Amino acid sequence: MARQRVVRRRSVPGSRAGRATAVGPLAGVVGCLGVVFGDIGTSTLYAMDAVTRGQGQLSRDLVLGATSTLIWLLVIIVGVLYARLLLREDNHGEGGLLALLALLRGEVRSARVMAGLTILAIGGAAAFLGDSVITPAISVLSAVEGLELVQPALASYVVPVALSVLVALFVLQPRGSGSIGRIFGPVMLLWFAALAGFGAVAVARDPSVLAALSPSWAVGYFAGQPMMAFLSLGAIVLAVTGAEALYADLGHFGRAAIVRAWTFVVLPALVLAYLGQAAALLAAPAGSNAFFSIVPSWATVPMVLLSTAATIIASQAVISGAFTVVHQAARAGLLPAVRLSERSLHDTGRPYLPAVNWCLAVAVVAIVVGFGSSASLASAYGLAVTGTICVTSTLLVVHLSVRRRRMARLAAGAALLVALVLLAANLPKALTGGWLPLALAAVLAMSMTTWSAGRRRLRSAMRVHEADPAWLHQRLNDAQSPTFRTPGTAVYLTEEPGTVPMALVTQLVTEESLQQRVILLGWTPVDLPTVGRRPHPRVDVEHEIDQVYSVVADVGYDDVVRPSSMLADAQQACGGLLDWLEPDSLTYVVSEPVLRLCREASMPRWRQRLFMLMNRMTGHPSDVLELPDATTIVVGRRVHL
């Protein structure tokens, strides 16, 4: 029988790019405040404290020099690098570190260079996930510590209250963030208004601090006390934590809304808040809390409550970002596929991963108990942030170099140089608390590289037990060894389209039987966030031979793989070729390799064991793909790595 082939171009409705443009300018700005700028906004709780801690009575030169450096760092890193440069480099409307890496895959021709950039991106993604553990802990702790100012006797309740807030946040994650997300923006708008208002009042008491707006104070700060100024960058960098969210959430809100929110709300409020803290510190006794020093006594309790709400929102944004990064990394083959909650498909377009949620919860609780205060955690914070910024900046410079955009490349190169200086200033933290994000990032990066290498070895080992379509044609047409066809329709899943999967080969060889109709269902990852971003082959349907059909669907790194929806798309796209398909009567067949160590392999045995452990901890393919238990068959076979 001659092979028939049908290809249909289909767009996927409801993509995040579409939703980003569906809201009005004001709604988009308010939405950004709750999701994109929560982390940067709550940095005012601890950044200035971290800069001035242990300095005793503060001199005017130190306070104004550090404040000027902090403000101009916000302008360079957030305003120039992210808002001005990175937000213009989208992958079909999507942003983020992995989206930038996907762009480079289509631009860089050298396999060796691309391998190096991939390893670099793995390090950046690992650093971001390490940051996702520390941010909720330090943010909520710094807010709840305001209780000590209300009543010093409440100091012993800070850690229990912070733990209660964080545990409640993680427990509520399975319910989705859709309903509560509607109030995120207005609450953060109130937060930035409070920052601007209290900061402006403090500046009015000492207008001379406005001089810190001049970069000359930052230059003088480094010229007068170069070593102290350099080391203080390790604390000043806390003011830009969360900058990566601007780029990561590009596809959700769009560039215009993010830039407007930064220019007209966030930056003015942050500048007033930090200038106000500088004025208050110059007038307050040594050791005063920089943030609450600008808050009047009558507003202390309301600000403790508002700051707690703001840190919860900031933590929610970081946790959601971790879900997105893990989901994208799994789609890119850097991490095991983790089961998605069905609720996440109908929520805000952000995946919810139960396993990741509970791992984060355990890690955050352990950090809060282990460190006990935001002051102790501040030394652990910063390395992960600067590492991610350096990686993103490097990939941006390479991307702009390939595109030959000279002026943008020079600006990005200057920002990268600043980021490298910040990273160097944070390295001494490795001896105090900075080992924590380094250890987390190292473990995650090792896991990603091991999983990627192990998957390649597993695919090579699986090919021994698979076959090509020509073998299937010959087998079905072999008159001397006829194949018995049983009633029904079976869907054989294959990770590598164009091959006959192990389960089907095993069935034909051992039982010499096959269902009456067979569908070989596979999917091809593409370097797009979702295949609906532009006209692109979504489904490829081929009639191979004698009631055997091949269906291949393209999936982006933000798409959710669902065999049932792929088959529904194929049925609509193939022009009648699959009219007989009845989704409720299908039997799914999954190939499952049973892994064994290989003594002769070039991969060290400890990495083989790590890969096997990760593979066992991974959700079963039938669970990850949400296949029906009653009609799913798993065929296993021993495979040596």
Protein Blocks (a to p, Z undefined) as FASTA:
>chain_A
ZZdddddddddehiaklmmmmpcfklmmmmmmmmmmmmmmmmmmmmmmmmmgonlpadfk
lmmmmmmmmmmmmmmmmmmmmmmmmmmmcgehiacjklmmmmmmmmmmblklmmmmmmmm
mmmmmmmmmmmmmmmmmmmmmmmmmmmmmomklmmmmmmmmmmmmmmmmmmmmnopklmm
mmmmmmmmmmmmmmmmmmmmmmmmmmmlmmmmpmklmmmmmmmmmmlmmmmmmmmmmmmg
oklmmmmmmmmnojmlmmmmmmmmmmmmmmmmmmmmmmmmmmmcehiafklmmpcfklmm
mmmmmmmmmmmmmmmmmmmmmmmmmmmmmmnopaccddddfklmmmnopacdfklmmmmm
mmmmmmmmmnopaklmmmmgojlmmmmmmmmmmmmmmmmmmnopaklmmmmmmmmmmmmm
mmmmmmmmmmmmmmmmmmmmmmmmmmmmmmmmmmmmmmmmmmmmgccfklmmmmmmmmkl
ccdddedjdddddfbghiacfklmmmmmmnopacfbdcdddddddfbfbfklpgcdfbdc
ddfbghiacddddddfkbccdfklmmmmmmmmnnomammpcfklcccddddddddddfkb
mbdfklmmmmmmmmmmpccfklmnopafklcccddddddZZ
